Amino acid sequence: MFVVVALGSLTLMFAMAVDIGKWFLHKRALQNQVDAAALAGGAYFGDCFVGDGSTAFPAMIAEAQKYSGMGATNYNPQVGGAQKGTLYMRYNKTIYEKGGPSPDDTPAEPCDGTASAPYSFDVKGTDANIPLVFQGLGITSLAQMNARARVQLKKQIIGYGGLPLAVPNVNPKTVTATFVTSTGAPLPGCSASCVFPLTRGADTATMQMWSGNATIPAQAEGTKVGVRIGLATSGQGCNVISGGIGFICFDNTSTAIGLAVMRATASGIGVRNTTPILKAVWPTTLCAGSPFFSDYSIAAPATTCGAGVQAKVDFGTGMTNPTNSFLTGGVKAVLQATVNGVTADLTPQTAASDGWIWSTSGGAFGLNPGLGALPVSLHWEEQDGVMGGKTCKTSGNPSTCKGDFPNPVQQLYSGSDAGSGPIKLLSLTESGASNPGRPYSITAGSSHTVTVNVGLIGSLKLTPQTILLRLAEGSRSSAIRCDGNGASDFRDAIINGCKTPYQLNPSGICPDPVGQPLNGSPNDCVPLKPGNFGNPTSDALDTRFASCPPNNWQNYDAANDKRIVQLIVTDFSYLGGSGGEEVPVVDFGAFYVTGWGKASCVNNEPWPASFAPLSESRGDIWGHFIKSVPTTAVGGDIICDPTSITPCVAVMVR
């Protein structure tokens, strides 16, 4: 009896143990299925940002089904063989198919960025009616068990597989205007080195705009006041320095006069000696309205900017009735300006008590973009008159009747990659002043308040407009050594992507002041690869895209299109020649390549014609930044921002 009773109890316990084990087996398998389904579906989050995003949810469900145990594939089949239960999967539903808690916060659409759980793909699985081994006492099956998984888009913090090119992002925290002497030193009378912060205003379609007021202390006659523009993470000034870690000053090729020049001149009648008196001089451009211009100022099909020079000169008495380039009835005079090797005559336009205003005709100087600083010189001549007690005649000694004003008298500036970098607009204005040519000609002996307006290349953004990246050729090559120093390493990284992972640099500075990342974690600074890599880049891109994949912009397959490449983004100041041998990884980006320099692929978009003043080079890549969800990346804790170029990663959050 004892053995019989004990055997029955042991049999009951054995059956219960088997059933409990079976429950755990089904529970673990169900959790694996919903986890795999959520991760598989999350790979198609990128479709949320293509077109209206309507294809994303169906694509996510279709991929998730393959791994859920319910699809036609053999991925994660339901356990149990003949002892299977009934499997249910629900996607982005607030409740389970059977049982479970009350409705939760799951959004109805995974592409919804405004819900309480933005950009979430939620999978709820139910395994119901699981047959039991022990079916006594009228219990034949387990009613149901539930499991859940959710992936959510988070900001990418680690990435690899990108091109070995660091894209400079022009997104300074501060922009300053520093007023300096012709040597780059602080102006006399400046209590704070004449550094004035500018305030960011409303962006235009192509530029971010900054402006601010600056008070210039009184300067002596003839003083040339330069304007230098600084871009930085904090408000450093730009006298006698061209930049440093985390900031850069322009003109970056010189610490001297800057991108714009103001010249202090005296008012009233001067004392005439042996030479005429230069009262004022200011340059103009027809394309920009200020002496600074760039390729952004020139509208296609034009390729040059028409510039001119105006000046007020006191040649002495008898200056009446201007005719052509001479002043008849007294002193006859000639005035000529030279810019970029071209000389043009100025003709008298308006008489004043202290001289005449002279001007070149129209755009006398056709200037190309990218030339940098263009000094202005002025040459004068007098004939048949009296100058400082000396008689000037055509047949007399001509050396006493002509000369040059101390050069340079002024400056134009043609924006260049090396000198002015991302600055595409710079203008000065002064209200209330009556002197002609203000504020590029200011009255000596009194202070002046001027407004500085600066336009920078817009920061990197998602846009349907074609973006031209000039990354590997010229003075600002941004090639990086992600996998090694050799030429073959660079080529392989263009073709296959960088193998070495890198992570975001929170400080934006190299070397990172908070120290290198923990042992075993990716670096947040990447070494530069000096040199011109236009040809290697173009050749390697030809190999990478040898099949000439279709150009599917704007209806591309976010998960599989071969034209999508990953990029490292760095701070612009580190590519200005003063940031050292490494650049910080300040961001990541995905770029849809529609063309590259000198390629033979017929599927490419033509080189962007909107940049007509430039010419196509082998270091050019053009296309569009896109919102990407790469699988070769690691996400952090910050919710995905759909408006930024930073890729997002599908991260398992429950």
Secondary structure, DSSP 8 states (H G I E B T S, - for coil): -HHHHHHHHHHHHHHHHHHHHHHHHHHHHHHHHHHHHHHHHHTTGGGGGSTTSTTHHHHHHHHHHHHTT-SSS-SS--S-GGG--EEEEEES-SS-SSS-SS-----SSTT-SSSSS-SEEEEEEEEEEEE-S--GGG--EEEEEEEEEEEEEEEEEEE-S--SBEEEE---SEEEEEEE-TTS-B-TT-SSTTEEEEEE----SSEEEEEEEEEE----TT-EEEEEEEEESS----TT--EETTEEEESTT-SSS-SEEEEEE--S-----SS-EEEEEEEEETTTSSSEE-GGG--TT--SEEEEEEEEEE--S---SEETTEE-SS-EEEEEEEETTEEEEEEEEEEETTEEEEE--SS-EEE-TT-EEEEEEEEEEEESEEETTEEE-TTS-GGGSEEE-SS--EEEEE--TTTTTTEEEEEEE-SS--STTTTTEEETTS-EEEEEEEEEE------SS-EEEE-SSSTT--BB-SS-SSHHHHHHHHHH---S-EE--SS--SS-TT-S--TTS-BSEEEB--S--HHHHHHHHHHHTTT-----TTS--TTT-TTEEEEEEEEGGGGSS-S-SEEE--EEEEEEEEEETT---TTS----GGGTTS---TTEEEEEEE----SSEEEEEEE--TTSS--EEEEE--
